[in-house]
Amino acid sequence: MDRGQMAKWFKDPVKMGHKYSLGVVYFATGCGIIEIPPTITTRWDAERFGVVPAATPRHANLFLITGYVSVKTLRAIIRTYEQMPEPKYLIGFGSCPINGGMYWDSYNTINSLDKYVPVDGWIAGCMPRPEAIFIAVTHLWTMIDKDMADGYKRYKKYYRQYRRNQERVLQHLEWPPLYPIGEGE
């Protein structure tokens, strides 16, 4: 760590702890996962940046969606995101979560993931290289510093709209709403 960063640590140690200790839960569909193993092995060694795989959503604060999102997998993505503790961040990896990628015109493809869960960042490409993950992580650090990585706050604030979009596609969600939804709103 740069000595110039020490003042930040003393000013807000909790934020700095979240920033430099990203437990990642991966949601891998299709080809997206193929670029993840190199990032956590010795060549790129993501752990030196504080990026470590998490065993469960309850231990993660970074959610990386790799590959296409289908109607069936959307349910699991929403459930996983809601199980993560705050602050939590979500990054879409590859073209598929952004716009459906090469499956854009399929009846079963979700083309805009950000309508259903808040996305803090996108890594474009088909498939982005491992270096792109590190660029995204350093950009996420900047966003955390500037309080711009606020997807979890947007999710709470606009939960009613997110839930409405989720139910429009999935009809019925088996779990109760994460946040209260007022009847008269």
N, C-alpha and C positions, 0 to 999 in steps of 0.2 A: 504494500500500500504506500502511496505517496504521502510524505510527511505533511504536505499541504492539506491533506484530507482529515487530519487529526481533529481540527476544530469541528468538522461536521460530526465526527463520532461523538464528541462530548456534547454537542448541541442536541442531537437527536439519535441516541444509540439504538433505539428500537427500529427506526427507519433504516439505519445503516445495517443493522442485523438482517432485516428482511431483504435489503438490497443485495448483500453479498452472501446470502445463504438461500439460494433458490432450490427448493425441493421440487423436482419436475415429475409430473405424471403425464405419460404419453398416451394419446389416443391414436392408434395407428390403424389405418385402413389402406388397403392397396399398397402402392409402391412407396408411399411417403416414409415409411419406417426405415427404408434401406439406408438412408443417410444418417440415422441416429447412432447406431453402434460405433462408427468411427469417431464421433464426437466424445464418447465416454471412454474410449480406449486410449492407449498411450500416445498415439500420434498427435491428437488435439487435446486430450485430457481436460475435459470440461470441469472436472472437480477443482482444478487450480483456480478457477473463477468462481467457485462456490456453487456450481451447478451440479447437483447430484440427483440421481433417480430416486423417486419416492415410491415406497411400496403400496401406499394407499392414498386416495384423495385427502384423507384426514391429516396426512403428513406432508402435503404438497402446498405450495403457493404459486406455482407456475404450471399452467395447463397448456401443453403443446399438441395441437390437433394436426396430424399429418395424414394427408390423403383425402379422398373424397368423403363427403358426408351424405349418407342416404337417409331416408325417412326413418328407417329402423335404427340406425346408429345415432340419429339426433336425440332420441330418447335417452340413450346411455350418456351422451355428452352432457345434456342438461342435468341429469341426475348426478353425474360426477362433479360438474362445476358447483352445483348447490351443496355438495358434501365438503367442499374445500373450505378451510377457515380463512377469514379475512386477515390481512389484505391478500387478495388473490389476483393473478394476472393470467390472461389467456392470449396465446399467439397462434395464429393460423399459419401453417407451414405448407407452402406449395400453392399452386393455382387452384386446386380443387376446393378448399374451404372458402376461397375468395369468390370464385365465380362458377364453380362446378368443373373447371378444367375441361378435359376432353369429354366429360360426361355431362356437359352443360345442358344438353337438350333431352336428357333422360327423364322419364316420368317420375323416377324414384330418387332424383338427386336434389339436394338442398344447395341452391346456388349462392345464397348470401347468409353465411353462418351468423353474421352480426345482427340479423333480425331476431334471433332466438336466444343468444347469449352475447354479452358484451365482449368485443375483441379489443385488446389493448394494442396489438400490433400484427402486421402481416409480413410474411417472408415470401415474396413472389418468386415464381419459377416452377419449372417442371423437370426435374426436382432441383430444389436449391441445394447447393453444396454445403458441407459442414461448416465452412467458414461463415456462411450466411447466418448460421445459428449464433455464432459469437458476435457478429455485427448486431444482430437483433438483441442479444443479451446486453451488450454495452449500451445500445439505444434504450433498452428498458431501464437500465441503471439511471440514465439521464432523465427519463420520464419519471422515475420514482423520486429522484432528487427534486424535480420541479413540481411534484404532486400532479403530474399529468397522467400517470398510470392509474386511472380512477374508474376502470370498468366495473369493479365490484360496487362502487358508490352509485354509478349510473344504473346498475341492475336493481339496486334497492329503490332508487328514486323513480325509475320507470318500470318497476316490476309488473305493474298491471298490463302495460303494453307488451312486454316480453311474454308474459304468461298467455295473453290473448293470441299472440302469434304462434306460440308453442301449441296451444290447444286447437288452433285453426288447422294445423298440419297433423297433429297427433291425436286429435279428438279428445280422448280422456287420458289424463295423467294419473297414475296410480298413487301418487304421494300428495299430501296436502301442500298448499302454497307455502313457500319459504317465508314470505312476508305477508302481513295482513292486506287483504284486498277489500276495500270498503264497498258496500253495496250501492251507496248513493253517490259515488264519485263519478 
